[in-house]
Amino acid sequence: MNYRFEITKPNTTDFRCEIAIGAEQTFQQFHDKIVETLGFDASQMASFFTLDRYGNRVKEISLMEMSMGDGDDEEGTKTLVMDSTTIRDAINAACIELDYVYDFFSNKYLRVEYAGEYVGDSADVLPLCLFCDGELPRQTSVEEAEDWAYDKEEDDYDDSFMEEFGGSDTGSRRRGGKRRNTDDDDYLYDDGEEDYGYSDDAYGDEYDDFNDHFESLDDYIDKI
């Protein structure tokens, strides 16, 4: 028996493709035909995922063995491999849809849906692209992925980061909504709630009155 699969982008109708493949052919052959048809980079990783009736991913069919745990049970899952998994192994009454992740860099995928039996000419060589129309999916190149690395001079981001979270050791800090220079000898420290220190502006007018009218702290206490 031969199958037809309709391949579309999720949440859009600007692309549609149909591929016919034999039930006993492998997901490796299916993957290779998709790569050839859509012009993808064959060196990039890709995986099929079986879906349940609610659209949740259940089983991964990967290009290479990626086992976790000792078995296919609640404590460990064994990833299927494309070159040893046939279409018939995954497609059945309980699973007629797949996700095909073709770009792991940006988590791009296509929806692959069983569209019925394929009845063609005996001379057909499967897998076979029956139809492909619309805006082809674009795959992130390795060069583009490398450009994502954050490449800024340290001075470019230190100031903005420290300003956002209270200043830096050599710059300014926010204290109770005010900016104070940490280079000054009368720099105030912050316990997270209040300002403490020996700066005149920390005490306001009351501190100025003390300087003007009292010769010592004892005099000030006696007055109080």
C-alpha positions as CSV (number, residue, x, y, z in Angstrom):
1,M,0.0,0.0,0.0
2,N,1.2,3.5,-0.8
3,Y,0.3,6.6,1.2
4,R,-0.2,10.3,0.3
5,F,0.9,13.0,2.7
6,E,-0.1,16.6,2.6
7,I,2.6,18.9,4.0
8,T,1.7,22.4,5.2
9,K,3.0,25.2,7.4
10,P,1.2,25.6,10.7
11,N,-1.3,28.4,11.0
12,T,-1.1,29.5,7.4
13,T,-2.3,28.5,3.9
14,D,0.5,30.0,1.8
15,F,2.3,26.6,1.2
16,R,1.1,23.1,0.4
17,C,3.0,20.1,-0.8
18,E,2.0,16.4,-1.4
19,I,4.4,13.5,-1.3
20,A,3.6,9.8,-2.0
21,I,5.5,7.1,-0.3
22,G,5.2,3.4,0.2
23,A,4.1,1.9,3.6
24,E,7.3,-0.2,3.8
25,Q,9.6,2.7,3.0
26,T,11.4,4.5,5.8
27,F,11.2,7.9,7.4
28,Q,14.7,8.4,6.2
29,Q,13.5,8.2,2.6
30,F,10.6,10.5,3.5
31,H,13.0,13.0,5.1
32,D,15.4,12.8,2.1
33,K,12.5,13.5,-0.3
34,I,11.3,16.5,1.7
35,V,14.9,17.9,1.8
36,E,15.2,17.5,-1.9
37,T,11.8,19.0,-2.7
38,L,12.1,22.0,-0.5
39,G,15.8,22.6,-1.0
40,F,16.8,22.2,2.7
41,D,20.3,21.7,4.0
42,A,20.7,18.0,4.3
43,S,23.4,18.4,7.0
44,Q,21.0,19.9,9.5
45,M,19.2,17.9,12.1
46,A,15.5,17.0,11.7
47,S,12.9,14.9,13.4
48,F,9.4,13.7,12.9
49,F,7.0,13.6,15.8
50,T,3.9,11.5,16.0
51,L,0.9,13.4,17.3
52,D,-2.1,12.2,19.3
53,R,-5.7,13.2,18.6
54,Y,-5.2,16.5,20.5
55,G,-2.1,17.5,18.6
56,N,0.4,16.7,21.3
57,R,3.8,15.3,20.4
58,V,4.1,11.7,21.5
59,K,7.1,9.9,19.8
60,E,10.1,11.3,18.2
61,I,11.6,9.8,15.0
62,S,15.1,11.2,14.7
63,L,17.9,11.1,12.2
64,M,20.1,9.3,14.8
65,E,19.7,7.4,18.0
66,M,19.0,9.6,21.0
67,S,17.9,7.2,23.7
68,M,17.2,8.4,27.2
69,G,16.8,5.7,29.9
70,D,16.8,2.0,29.5
71,G,13.5,1.4,27.8
72,D,10.3,2.8,26.3
73,D,8.4,3.3,29.6
74,E,7.5,6.0,32.1
75,E,11.1,6.2,33.4
76,G,12.8,6.4,30.0
77,T,11.9,7.1,26.4
78,K,13.7,5.6,23.4
79,T,13.8,7.8,20.3
80,L,13.0,6.0,17.1
81,V,15.5,6.3,14.2
82,M,14.4,7.3,10.7
83,D,16.4,4.7,8.8
84,S,14.9,1.8,10.7
85,T,11.4,3.0,11.1
86,T,8.9,2.4,8.3
87,I,5.9,4.6,7.5
88,R,3.6,1.8,8.5
89,D,5.3,1.6,12.0
90,A,4.0,5.1,12.9
91,I,0.9,5.8,10.7
92,N,-2.3,4.1,11.9
93,A,-5.8,4.8,13.0
94,A,-4.5,6.4,16.2
95,C,-1.9,8.6,14.4
96,I,-2.5,10.2,11.1
97,E,-0.6,13.4,11.7
98,L,3.1,14.3,12.3
99,D,5.2,17.3,13.0
100,Y,8.4,17.5,10.9
101,V,10.9,19.8,12.7
102,Y,13.3,20.9,10.0
103,D,14.9,23.8,11.8
104,F,16.0,23.3,15.4
105,F,17.7,26.6,15.6
106,S,14.4,28.5,15.4
107,N,12.0,25.6,16.2
108,K,10.4,25.7,12.8
109,Y,8.3,22.7,11.7
110,L,5.8,21.5,9.1
111,R,2.5,19.6,9.6
112,V,2.5,16.3,7.8
113,E,-1.0,14.7,7.5
114,Y,-2.1,11.4,6.0
115,A,-4.2,12.3,3.0
116,G,-5.3,8.8,1.8
117,E,-4.0,6.0,-0.3
118,Y,-1.9,6.8,-3.4
119,V,-2.9,4.9,-6.5
120,G,-0.5,5.8,-9.3
121,D,1.3,4.4,-12.3
122,S,3.3,1.2,-11.8
123,A,6.3,3.0,-13.2
124,D,6.3,5.6,-10.4
125,V,9.4,5.7,-8.3
126,L,8.5,6.4,-4.7
127,P,8.8,8.6,-2.7
128,L,7.4,11.0,-5.2
129,C,6.5,14.7,-5.0
130,L,3.0,15.0,-6.4
131,F,2.4,18.7,-5.9
132,C,4.3,21.7,-4.3
133,D,3.1,25.2,-4.4
134,G,3.4,28.5,-2.5
135,E,6.1,30.1,-0.5
136,L,8.7,27.5,0.4
137,P,9.7,27.2,4.1
138,R,13.0,28.9,4.9
139,Q,15.6,27.1,6.9
140,T,18.0,28.9,9.2
141,S,21.6,28.6,7.9
142,V,24.5,27.7,10.2
143,E,26.0,31.1,9.5
144,E,22.9,32.9,10.6
145,A,22.7,30.8,13.8
146,E,26.3,31.8,14.7
147,D,25.4,35.5,14.2
148,W,22.9,35.1,17.1
149,A,25.8,35.1,19.5
150,Y,25.8,38.3,21.6
151,D,28.9,40.2,20.5
152,K,29.2,43.5,22.3
153,E,32.1,45.1,24.1
154,E,31.9,44.8,27.9
155,D,31.6,48.6,28.3
156,D,28.6,48.6,26.0
157,Y,26.3,46.7,28.3
158,D,27.8,47.1,31.8
159,D,26.6,50.6,32.2
160,S,23.1,50.0,31.0
161,F,22.7,46.8,33.0
162,M,24.0,48.4,36.2
163,E,22.0,51.5,35.7
164,E,18.9,49.4,35.5
165,F,19.7,47.5,38.7
166,G,21.2,50.3,40.8
167,G,24.5,51.5,39.3
168,S,28.1,50.2,39.2
169,D,31.1,50.4,41.4
170,T,32.6,53.3,39.3
171,G,29.4,54.9,38.2
172,S,26.3,56.2,39.9
173,R,23.8,54.4,42.0
174,R,20.1,54.9,42.7
175,R,19.4,55.7,46.3
176,G,15.8,56.3,47.3
177,G,15.0,57.7,43.8
178,K,18.2,59.9,43.8
179,R,21.5,59.3,42.0
180,R,24.6,59.6,44.1
181,N,28.2,59.4,42.9
182,T,30.1,56.5,44.4
183,D,33.4,58.3,43.8
184,D,32.7,60.8,46.6
185,D,34.2,60.2,50.0
186,D,30.8,60.7,51.6
187,Y,29.3,57.9,49.5
188,L,26.3,56.4,51.2
189,Y,25.7,52.7,51.4
190,D,22.3,51.0,51.0
191,D,20.9,48.2,53.1
192,G,18.0,47.8,50.6
193,E,15.6,50.1,52.4
194,E,17.3,53.3,53.8
195,D,20.4,55.5,53.2
196,Y,23.1,55.7,55.9
197,G,26.3,57.5,56.0
198,Y,27.9,60.8,56.7
199,S,26.8,63.0,53.8
200,D,25.2,66.3,54.7
201,D,22.3,65.7,52.4
202,A,21.4,62.5,54.2
203,Y,20.1,64.5,57.2
204,G,18.7,67.5,55.4
205,D,18.0,70.8,57.3
206,E,18.1,69.2,60.7
207,Y,21.7,68.3,60.3
208,D,22.5,71.9,59.1
209,D,20.8,73.3,62.3
210,F,23.0,71.1,64.4
211,N,26.2,72.5,62.7
212,D,25.0,76.1,63.1
213,H,23.8,76.1,66.8
214,F,25.7,73.4,68.7
215,E,29.4,73.0,69.4
216,S,29.1,69.3,70.4
217,L,26.8,66.3,70.2
218,D,26.3,66.6,74.0
219,D,25.0,70.1,73.6
220,Y,22.6,68.9,71.0
221,I,21.3,66.0,73.2
222,D,20.9,68.3,76.2
223,K,18.9,70.7,74.1
224,I,16.6,67.8,73.1
